[in-house]
Amino acid sequence: MHHLAFFVMLGAVLVMAGLLLDVVREGLPHLTWQFLTSAPKERGEGGGIGPEIVNTIVMVGGAMIVTAPLGLLVGMSQVEWRPPHAVVSVFDQVRATWLSIPSVVLGFLVYRVAIAWWHWPLSVVTGVLALCVMNWPMMVSVAVTALRNVPATYREASWALGATRSQTVRRVVLPAALGELINGWGWAMARLAGESAALIMTAGLNVSTHWSAWGPGETLAVYIWYVRTEGYGARGSGVAAATALTLMLLIALILWVSGRLSDWRQHPGR
């Protein structure tokens, strides 16, 4: 079984390496500074993905600004203040169910509520709302896991010195859990950066020349979908590969920065 598992893993790694090399081979020639900073063009040469990069950063950052503090507050109330077991059990079931719902279903839910009922436009703000609806259960899971991994002796020592529960959480538990929180937040940002289905229905596809929070805006993942499904002329395959390569580099940067910050918080002497 060990040998079988090894060969299966090796086969998966080789397939992924082949796909990655194909994307790099086809996309790298298109990956220029002009491509990264200019607006897309469906006809002719010279188009780029500048607005898509901005939209990706804004939407992912906006969703994290909203959901990370809320998830941390819920996690602290669940781990440190310990509400009744029945309440926690029901909430955990709802959270687990929410995590298993396909993102396209959550996007349709946001579309029905925000666009059909509230009359919000297809916009960056609506896309941020969709990402928040998707991301909150993961933020709670990250917070709960990080807080539970803080040794109980930290809390007991703080209480023995006369600190209150709130002081212990603020000055002992949160600093000790911050490294793992940062690492979890980085993985959540990477997951949101690759989302497309929910944003197609909520943020739209078109990018205007003047950026607006209440105007439509597509992310890198949505742009890849658009180029590969709607056709983009003879250069469509190269544009899609270059956009995919940019998205992978952005995700790698997010994970690298969050990993370094996490290590620095957990091992400040290194």
Steps between C-alpha positions, in 0.01 A plus 500: 500500500789735572646437155159543338442829682846620395442425130156663509652809659784498248252475212298793636816709541613425144158592358496827694858576395410437136201733520706767674779478242245530220352814657847650551609414145193654340448793736851623573553669160190715561596591859639851451473818703254641247287186533491535880408870500280567197128436452380197301423517129284250320625611159856560393817483700621679811225416751574404857357410840568807713137556610457130573798505737358802680155343526644176636699679771210729593237225521718252689629772732152639562359156581786430742463837673137414573513128574834461684400718801148353508637146484746580779223641721284193445796272562588678825143478626489130415839403646559747783150576630349161413128546430259210567596176329171479310558845347857413400389167351231661284735779390774251406252300293389813317864601443595156368198494271578850372857396416369213287262714292633558144615856443267540201202438732625765745550737208142443389382566857686833508363582155141440614537703818735783408418550131141379460364622835728784608559617140877516535684508164745244372800656669817462700305558823255222417795273420652580839168406663502168314853425618402591857207258487738229379786577737344547846484130599865450406599804707319356801671165448842666478436698819364203696793278400762764581349586838459136602865433417613753761610290802261511797797572726526848345150583620550340839821693561329826409206431728736404781658844473159663547412586139137492393375286215486798266854605591622145450343476157627840391855485638582130506279286277477723193876573478571129536248408228588781258757301303256220421226755428718675242579169332130409480408843369759460224348169385154658507619789281652253254170314482301818438741619231417193291123533531304562181150347497347721769665815362371448147146550632575778749797708378443473127742464212562841347768738624447868422785744450406680824510274804205523738404295805141495370604418146552154353841345524639157425780331690788301354315170544185634333708644216660160437152347477385774263799471266477119481122482451411806292791491261774759474636469154825330410677623813231380742687191616815699578305773682321240713829325582671828590205598722506159669875536556445844654231361730726215612783744569264723700381201706859386553590851621206503742595161643870592523433827684247343738736209565793730579286718729367189673851364558614837629214512751550142617882512503598868546864413568561346159 
